[in-house]
């Protein structure tokens, strides 16, 4: 069975444990719902944050959702010199890998809150989701 990737991003309202976990849980729930992901199919989840978020690991949201047997990893986003139009403050990104027979083209990403600026080119007609 192939492993497929799903990506998404959101923003936290503050650099607090509560705000980070809340935003991450909302994004995970959206990705799971859009793609019909069963926890048993999840192979790996990689979470990154911008450097202005360090009050909590976003992976804690997945653990609280019962993902106790799923390998999780947290890191920080790269800081690229110069102006970056896709740079968003207090941003949490997720790369979720899961086992499925569905095609990669069927995978649906979600960019929530202020993270919509990262992929403003995506919309529902392209099979992607942006939520204010």
Secondary structure per residue as TSV (DSSP state, phi and psi in degrees):
chain	resnum	aa	ss	phi	psi
A	1	X	-	360.0	132.6
A	2	X	-	-71.0	157.2
A	3	X	E	-103.6	130.0
A	4	X	E	-115.9	151.8
A	5	X	E	-107.2	141.0
A	6	X	E	-126.2	136.2
A	7	X	E	-121.2	157.1
A	8	X	E	-167.7	165.9
A	9	X	E	-153.5	156.9
A	10	X	E	-153.2	179.0
A	11	X	E	-126.2	148.2
A	12	X	-	-93.9	148.3
A	13	X	S	-74.0	-20.2
A	14	X	S	-159.4	166.7
A	15	X	S	-88.2	69.7
A	16	X	S	-132.7	154.2
A	17	X	H	-56.5	-44.9
A	18	X	H	-61.9	-45.6
A	19	X	H	-66.5	-38.7
A	20	X	H	-67.4	-47.7
A	21	X	H	-66.2	-40.5
A	22	X	H	-62.5	-47.8
A	23	X	H	-64.9	-40.2
A	24	X	H	-66.4	-42.8
A	25	X	H	-62.3	-40.8
A	26	X	H	-61.7	-44.2
A	27	X	H	-67.0	-45.0
A	28	X	H	-59.1	-44.7
A	29	X	H	-60.3	-40.2
A	30	X	H	-65.8	-45.1
A	31	X	H	-64.0	-41.2
A	32	X	H	-64.1	-45.7
A	33	X	H	-64.7	-43.9
A	34	X	H	-64.2	-32.0
A	35	X	H	-110.6	-0.8
A	36	X	T	60.2	38.9
A	37	X	-	-75.9	130.1
A	38	X	-	-96.8	134.4
A	39	X	G	-52.0	-35.2
A	40	X	G	-67.2	-18.5
A	41	X	G	-89.5	-12.2
A	42	X	E	-72.1	124.9
A	43	X	E	-92.6	-34.9
A	44	X	E	-172.1	146.7
A	45	X	E	-134.9	130.0
A	46	X	E	-116.5	123.8
A	47	X	E	-111.9	136.2
A	48	X	E	-128.2	156.8
A	49	X	E	-133.4	156.0
A	50	X	-	-71.2	161.6
A	51	X	T	-64.5	-15.2
A	52	X	T	-85.3	4.6
A	53	X	-	-118.8	109.0
A	54	X	-	-144.3	15.9
A	55	X	S	-81.4	-18.6
A	56	X	S	-164.0	156.9
A	57	X	-	-78.8	127.5
A	58	X	T	-63.7	-24.4
A	59	X	H	-61.6	-19.3
A	60	X	H	-58.1	-33.1
A	61	X	H	-60.9	-42.2
A	62	X	H	-66.0	-41.8
A	63	X	H	-60.7	-42.2
A	64	X	H	-67.6	-21.7
A	65	X	T	-85.1	2.8
A	66	X	T	96.6	9.6
A	67	X	-	-82.3	59.9
A	68	X	T	-77.4	-25.8
A	69	X	T	-100.2	4.3
A	70	X	S	-92.4	128.7
A	71	X	E	-65.4	128.1
A	72	X	E	-126.3	147.1
A	73	X	E	-142.5	139.5
A	74	X	E	-118.7	147.3
A	75	X	E	-155.3	-177.2
A	76	X	E	-109.5	149.7
A	77	X	-	-69.3	152.1
A	78	X	-	-66.5	146.1
A	79	X	-	-106.8	110.7
A	80	X	-	-95.4	129.4
A	81	X	S	-61.1	150.2
A	82	X	S	88.6	175.0
A	83	X	-	-65.4	138.7
A	84	X	-	-133.1	109.1
A	85	X	T	-65.9	-16.3
A	86	X	T	-99.8	10.1
A	87	X	-	-80.9	127.3
A	88	X	-	-129.8	132.6
A	89	X	T	-71.0	150.3
A	90	X	T	48.6	47.3
A	91	X	E	-98.3	138.2
A	92	X	E	-117.8	127.3
A	93	X	E	-116.7	150.6
A	94	X	E	-132.7	135.9
A	95	X	E	-118.0	112.6
A	96	X	E	-108.3	124.4
A	97	X	E	-108.8	130.4
A	98	X	E	-144.6	155.1
A	99	X	E	-83.0	122.9
A	100	X	-	-159.7	152.1
A	101	X	S	-85.9	-6.0
A	102	X	S	-69.1	153.5
A	103	X	-	-75.5	153.4
A	104	X	G	-58.3	-34.4
A	105	X	G	-64.8	-16.0
A	106	X	G	-88.4	-10.0
A	107	X	-	-71.5	139.8
A	108	X	-	-116.0	128.3
A	109	X	-	-95.6	164.7
A	110	X	E	-141.4	132.4
A	111	X	E	-123.7	109.6
A	112	X	E	-106.7	161.0
A	113	X	G	51.1	-134.9
A	114	X	G	-70.1	-11.5
A	115	X	G	-75.4	-5.3
A	116	X	G	-58.2	-28.7
A	117	X	G	-64.2	-24.0
A	118	X	G	-65.2	-41.8
A	119	X	G	-132.0	60.7
A	120	X	T	-63.0	-15.7
A	121	X	T	-76.1	-12.6
A	122	X	-	-95.8	143.8
A	123	X	-	-150.5	179.4
A	124	X	G	-58.8	-34.1
A	125	X	G	-67.5	-23.4
A	126	X	G	-92.3	4.9
A	127	X	T	84.0	15.7
A	128	X	-	-114.6	162.5
A	129	X	E	-125.9	129.0
A	130	X	E	-121.4	128.5
A	131	X	E	-125.0	135.7
A	132	X	-	-69.8	360.0
